[in-house]
Amino acid sequence: MGFIAALIFLGYNNTMKYKTDEILPLIYSIEIRDSYTQGHSENVAYYAREMASVMNLSKEECENIYIAGLLHDVGKIGIPDTVLLKPGKLEKDEYDLIKFHSVLSAEIVEKLPHFSYLQKIVRHHHEDFNGQGYPDGLVADEIPLLSRILSVVDVFDALTTRRVYRASMGIDTALEIMKKMQKEGKFDPNIYTIFISFIKKNGIYKQKNA
């Protein structure tokens, strides 16, 4: 299921479909630009929604984080191909440009009439619990809850999907890397624990639904 199918699936009633219709062209334009991350945002949206459900968040929050997951990387449309699709290691200025995508994503989402309220969630999905993330260096509970969920699932899916600069990793390797990240305080401890339990029980989404 690609972005378009995912959004149509989400549009289970006329009201939601009317709202999601406005972002179909945006999502499609990103999907066809970067084949290496095609499906990544859908995977993130799925994991995030399932996590929100496991954490007993409201139906509205589950829907919000699903859409935020679909939109979290839209700012990459503003990153030059020479940087976004570079197969080798990024230089510092190139990495700084990549990091700016979360700000661009938030600015784009803020301009979407029916989803502007999600802009803070999107902006802060790369903040670290220890304050070492970006773009604003928020710490712990300063980071919106839904952003903290996105942070964990985004890293996991990035590790377990193929990128221009490396092959996809197996689940055990990905979890070991995340464990090292967590020792440095990257993730919300409670959300990290819940997610590890969820993944060990359910496995990798893209493999289960291939």
Residue pairs with C-beta under 8 A, 6 or more apart in sequence:
1 9
1 42
1 209
2 31
2 38
2 39
2 42
3 27
3 28
3 30
3 31
3 41
3 42
3 70
4 24
4 27
4 28
4 31
6 42
6 45
6 70
7 20
7 23
7 24
7 27
7 70
8 17
8 20
10 16
10 20
10 63
10 66
10 67
11 17
11 18
11 19
11 20
11 21
16 63
19 114
19 115
20 67
22 112
22 113
22 114
23 70
23 71
23 112
23 115
26 74
26 77
26 108
27 41
27 70
27 71
27 74
29 77
30 41
30 73
30 74
30 76
30 77
31 38
33 77
33 81
34 76
34 84
34 85
36 85
36 162
36 163
36 164
37 73
37 76
37 161
37 163
39 161
39 206
40 73
40 157
40 158
40 161
41 69
41 70
41 71
41 72
41 73
42 69
42 70
43 157
43 161
43 205
43 206
44 69
44 70
44 72
44 150
44 153
44 154
44 157
45 65
45 66
45 67
45 68
45 69
45 70
46 66
46 69
46 205
47 69
47 153
47 156
47 157
47 195
47 205
48 65
48 66
48 68
48 69
48 146
48 149
48 150
48 153
49 62
49 63
49 65
49 66
49 69
50 198
50 202
51 65
51 149
51 152
51 153
51 191
51 194
51 195
51 198
52 61
52 62
52 65
52 146
52 149
53 62
54 194
54 198
55 149
55 191
55 194
57 65
61 146
64 117
64 118
64 121
64 146
65 121
65 146
65 149
65 150
67 115
67 118
68 109
68 118
68 121
68 122
68 125
68 146
68 150
69 150
69 153
71 105
71 108
71 109
71 112
71 115
71 118
71 122
72 102
72 105
72 122
72 125
72 150
72 154
73 101
73 105
74 104
74 105
74 108
74 109
74 122
75 100
75 101
75 102
75 103
75 104
75 105
75 106
75 107
75 108
76 84
76 101
76 104
76 105
77 104
77 108
78 101
78 104
79 97
79 98
79 100
79 101
79 104
80 97
83 90
83 94
83 97
83 98
84 98
85 164
86 94
86 164
86 165
87 164
87 165
88 165
89 165
90 98
99 126
99 134
99 135
100 135
102 122
102 123
102 124
102 125
102 126
102 134
102 135
103 123
103 135
105 122
105 123
106 119
106 120
106 122
106 123
107 119
109 115
109 116
109 118
109 119
109 122
110 116
110 119
120 144
120 147
121 144
121 146
121 147
121 150
122 147
123 135
123 136
123 147
124 136
124 138
124 143
124 144
124 147
125 147
125 150
125 151
125 154
126 133
126 134
126 135
126 151
126 154
127 133
127 134
127 136
127 137
127 138
127 142
127 143
127 147
127 148
127 151
128 151
128 185
128 186
128 187
129 139
129 140
129 143
129 148
129 185
129 186
129 187
129 188
129 189
130 139
130 184
130 185
130 186
131 137
131 138
131 139
131 140
132 184
132 185
132 186
133 151
133 186
140 188
143 151
143 188
148 187
148 188
148 191
149 191
151 186
151 187
151 188
152 178
152 187
152 188
152 191
152 192
152 195
153 195
155 178
155 181
155 186
155 187
156 174
156 178
156 195
156 199
157 205
157 206
159 168
159 169
159 173
159 174
159 177
159 178
160 168
160 169
160 170
160 171
160 174
160 204
160 206
161 168
161 206
162 168
169 177
171 199
171 203
171 204
175 196
175 199
178 187
178 192
178 196
181 187
182 189
182 192
202 208
